[in-house]
Amino acid sequence: MTLTPQITKYWEAYLVQHPEAAERFDSAWAFGDNPRLADELLALVLSGIKTGTAQNYELVEAKGLPLPFIGGLSVLLDSGGQPRAIIETTQVEVVPFGEVTAEFAYSEGEDDRSLESWRHEHEVFFTRELKNEGKDFDPDMRVICENFRLVHVNQDL
């Protein structure tokens, strides 16, 4: 994600209050692959329900993106690209899709929060992502399981 003037302004305002965070900037991004998901999942974070997110390791690697890191700070964006909050990564684990735990699935805060629901919905999501890259879903694919905590909400929007 390109840092827009709005993202930069928000991050710099955060640094005024938290100068120690300057070296911990990770990235700015929105959840999912469409506006509906971006806003729905963001709302779960803002309400304190969602404290985890998963990414397809292969696609992150293929795009040359860095892995999230413990202590990293990310700016969460809404579907319009506006900075809405900052999260701090508290845990990162790369595991095969079939080894994602029920505890992690619950932390994602989606649907009924069960592992079965997580597997179904994420297979659908990862299949859609992979199809865009000309690839097929593989149940042995590696998944980046990231847990985080909400550290700041943008009150200026």
C-alpha positions in Angstrom: 0.0 0.0 0.0 1.3 3.4 -1.0 1.4 5.9 1.9 -1.1 8.6 1.1 -1.0 12.0 2.7 -3.9 11.0 5.0 -2.0 7.8 6.2 1.2 9.8 6.7 -0.6 12.5 8.6 -2.3 10.0 10.9 1.0 8.1 11.5 2.9 11.3 12.3 0.2 12.4 14.7 0.5 9.1 16.5 4.3 9.5 16.7 3.9 12.8 18.5 2.3 10.9 21.4 4.4 7.7 20.9 7.9 8.7 19.6 9.2 5.3 20.6 7.0 3.7 17.8 9.0 5.3 15.0 11.1 2.3 14.2 8.2 -0.2 14.5 6.1 0.9 11.5 5.2 -2.2 9.5 2.6 -1.3 6.9 -0.8 0.2 6.1 -3.5 -2.1 4.7 -7.2 -3.0 4.6 -8.6 -6.4 5.4 -9.9 -8.8 2.7 -10.1 -8.3 -1.0 -13.2 -6.2 -1.4 -14.8 -3.1 0.2 -17.4 -5.1 2.1 -14.8 -7.3 3.8 -12.5 -4.4 4.5 -15.2 -2.5 6.4 -16.8 -5.6 8.1 -13.5 -6.9 9.4 -12.3 -3.4 10.5 -15.6 -3.0 12.5 -14.8 -6.3 14.3 -11.4 -4.9 15.2 -12.8 -1.6 16.4 -15.3 -3.4 18.6 -12.6 -5.6 20.2 -13.8 -8.9 18.7 -11.2 -9.4 16.0 -7.6 -9.9 17.3 -6.2 -12.1 14.5 -5.8 -12.2 10.8 -4.5 -14.8 8.3 -2.6 -14.4 5.0 -1.6 -16.7 2.3 2.2 -17.1 2.8 2.9 -18.0 -0.8 1.2 -14.9 -2.1 2.9 -12.6 0.4 6.3 -14.2 -0.6 5.5 -14.0 -4.3 4.7 -10.2 -4.0 8.0 -9.7 -2.1 6.1 -8.3 0.9 7.7 -8.6 4.4 6.2 -10.8 7.0 4.5 -9.1 9.9 6.7 -9.0 13.0 6.1 -9.0 16.7 5.9 -5.4 17.9 5.2 -4.1 14.4 2.6 -1.4 14.1 0.2 -1.4 11.2 -2.2 1.3 10.1 -5.6 -0.3 9.3 -7.5 1.3 6.5 -11.2 1.3 5.6 -12.6 0.5 2.2 -12.0 4.1 1.1 -8.3 3.9 2.1 -8.8 6.2 5.1 -6.6 5.4 8.2 -8.9 4.2 11.0 -6.7 2.5 13.6 -3.3 1.2 14.5 -2.6 -2.3 15.6 0.4 -3.9 17.2 1.4 -7.4 16.2 1.7 -9.7 19.2 2.3 -13.1 17.6 3.2 -14.5 14.2 3.2 -18.1 13.2 3.4 -19.7 9.8 1.6 -23.1 9.7 -0.1 -25.3 7.1 -3.7 -24.5 6.4 -4.8 -27.7 8.1 -2.9 -27.0 11.3 -4.5 -23.6 12.0 -5.9 -24.0 15.6 -9.3 -23.4 16.9 -7.9 -20.8 19.2 -6.6 -18.8 16.3 -9.8 -19.2 14.3 -11.7 -17.8 17.3 -9.3 -14.8 17.5 -10.3 -13.9 13.9 -13.8 -13.1 15.2 -15.6 -14.0 12.1 -18.9 -16.0 11.6 -19.5 -18.3 14.5 -15.7 -18.2 15.4 -15.4 -22.0 15.0 -12.5 -23.7 13.3 -14.9 -25.4 10.9 -16.3 -22.0 9.8 -12.8 -20.5 9.6 -11.6 -23.3 7.4 -14.6 -23.0 5.1 -14.6 -19.2 4.8 -10.8 -19.1 4.4 -10.7 -21.8 1.8 -13.2 -19.7 -0.2 -11.2 -16.6 0.3 -7.8 -18.2 -0.5 -9.2 -19.9 -3.5 -10.4 -16.5 -4.8 -7.0 -14.9 -4.1 -5.1 -17.8 -5.7 -7.4 -17.9 -8.8 -6.4 -14.2 -9.5 -2.8 -15.4 -9.6 -3.6 -18.4 -11.8 -3.1 -20.9 -9.0 -5.3 -23.4 -7.2 -6.0 -23.8 -3.5 -3.8 -26.3 -1.8 -4.9 -27.6 1.6 -1.3 -27.9 2.6 -0.5 -24.3 1.8 1.2 -22.2 4.5 -0.8 -19.6 6.3 0.6 -16.6 8.2 -1.4 -16.4 11.5 -1.0 -13.0 13.0 -2.4 -11.9 16.3 -2.6 -8.3 17.3 -3.9 -5.7 19.7 -5.7 -2.5 19.0 -3.4 0.4 20.2 -5.1 3.5 18.7 -8.3 4.5 17.0 -8.4 7.5 14.6 -10.9 9.9 16.2 -10.5 12.5 13.5 -12.7 10.7 11.0 
